[in-house]
Amino acid sequence: MDYDLLIRGGKIIDGSGLPGYLGDVGVKDGKVVELGRLNGSAGRTIDAAGLVVAPGFVDHHTHLDAQILWCPYGTSEPENGVTSVVMGNCGLALAPVEDGVEDAIVKSFVRVEAMPREALIEGVRWGWHSYGEYLDVLEGKVGINVGGLVGHIAVRQTVMGEDSVEREATPAEIERMQALVREAMEGGALGLSTNRNSRHYREDGKPVASRLATLDELFQLSDVLADLNSGVVETIVNLSDRENIAWYDQLARRTDRPVIWQSVLHRYASPDFWKIQLEAIEPTFRDGYRAFGLANTVPIYNRFNLNNAQVFDEWPTWKNLMFLPELVRKQAFADPETRGKLKAELAQPGYSTFHRRWDLIPVVEVAKPENERYLGKTIAELGQMRGQDPVDAMIDLSLDEDLKTTFLSANGGDPEAMGEIMRSPYVLIGVSDAGAHVQFNASFGYSTTLLGLHVRERGAMTLEQAIYKLTFQVASVYGLHDRGLLRPGYAADVVVFNPETVNAREWEWVQDYPANTKRLTQRADGIEYTIVNGTVIYEDGRLSGDLPGKVLRGSAYAGQRQPVLA
Ligand SMILES: [Zn+2]
């Protein structure tokens, strides 16, 4: 038998950005062995006529650290063509961990990533200490390839205990943290992640541990990566303004490692801000250093009603009112004087995170049948239909419906701007956040959204460019040197999809988390086959049950050092 698997007659788009070409892909022993017009015998042949054959996508921004322990495919990753994931982003990882520190780590995951506590308690069977030991637990038990970053929160919590959420570290503590980061990198971590987002708290209201770190502490931990010549430094802050971009630049220059920062988004509240960000990072790249911004293929969505909303927290009268008991709040909404104040606050000029673009916020749920005519109408249209000021219309309709009327605000999403951001060479695409915020949203389909919405429908870039962005670009930055391309010698991680139909589906509720908890997930149309290390794990809309995934270890791995290809 020449090949274990032969994928015949598809359009090969190999991840390099080069134009696609018609041909066959021959796979043997988990690797791509030959491409072109192939005539050998094969254990299995897949007819890919009319389909695109590409490297499997690398979802580098996930929080699957816990889910992967009970869900070996990280569903719905393979349904969206993903064959490799990186976990441990935003400072959050399940290792290193000292006995007794487990609950503090759970507290951070529960709040920052909005994971159900019961699911974590039941689903995470601790028993490891170092990062390498955590990765060892996954060996042989995963259906997709998994790698991870060591999280600053776990490192700090392990070294400093509860002091980690109270104060700066001493030089001796930083030294211990450096030792843990080194141990994690030598255990196979793909880098270090940190969290400096001032909105990120633990479940008990304390800031997550890494927020107490000085920049100097972060820089000293990153020095370990520089010293090992391995890994990325991944970061999250609230807003990547010039001040933050200055230290990304400093860190990239100091370590020569790729720095990843969040995020470059189009925001309606400051529509040109992304240009300022990309301009600010230009000199870093020009001088030969790397600090990639992260971009998503979908806007940040917020569902709200006047019973449960955080979007108005920026305005004092609104914020106070939203914390009042429901009955009192309704009276306040109805009171003309208070109403005047509420409207005046929303009319104030200046920057606000919530953009107040009433023409962009539709009604997505109504409580009364007679109000169904408002469904899908924006708050601005609501005002016109009712002959009212838009804010009055929003409040009055809500009062009429016991505050149950639900609205959907999307922060950003101008197609032109999104296209330009995603095309930037300084931007990595993909914030699936898979495994996180599981009861608020699901973005597993960032990849299929790129291919369907942005490439096919909007023409934002070529298919070749998009696939490069989903594969080779990411694999290169993360040091996954034998993945992300379809070339002889590379791992046979392959996705076969229909370019005419590929797209993400709507979110759906599933009840597959431990402790019977529910979560949102997102599947896709048009993904025909997902292949991991030469084994078909997804076809006909079903997962096979095979577990061919590998643990992806970084180049500093001191265990059985693997030969690095390419
Ligand atoms: Zn994240």
Boltz pocket constraint, residues with backbone or C-beta under 6 A from the ligand:
constraints:
  - pocket:
      binder: B
      contacts: [[A, 61], [A, 62], [A, 63], [A, 89], [A, 90], [A, 433]]
      max_distance: 6.0
